[in-house]
């Protein structure tokens, strides 16, 4: 029976050539010194969970951004609604004032019409 032993690590000069094609992992290894943190190379098995977490974070940020924009739009619409209500109230009061009998009499005096000072007379016709 053979004995269990560890495989010896490949030395830098005895590594197999990968070719001239660079992947994202080789770029990360070249730019950042991750061997002190992660050991020998970047663990590829961690890419899907890290990518999933990054995707969830982006969705969360997008949702918050959209919600804040919606809140701003709602507040702007409420302010415009308040301004429109104030305008309507002002216009209604002006119409009520201008439709009073004394105001109408003042406006028609320029045309030669005058307000009657005596009550109307009832005309009765006999059949």
Secondary structure, 3 states (H helix, E strand, C coil): CCCCCCCCCCCHHHCCCCCCCCCHHHHHHHHCCCHHHHCCCCCHHHHHHHHHHHHHHHHHHHHHHHHHHHHHHHHHHHHHHHHHHHHHHHHHHHHHHHCCHHHHHHHHHHHCCCCCCCCCCCCCCCC
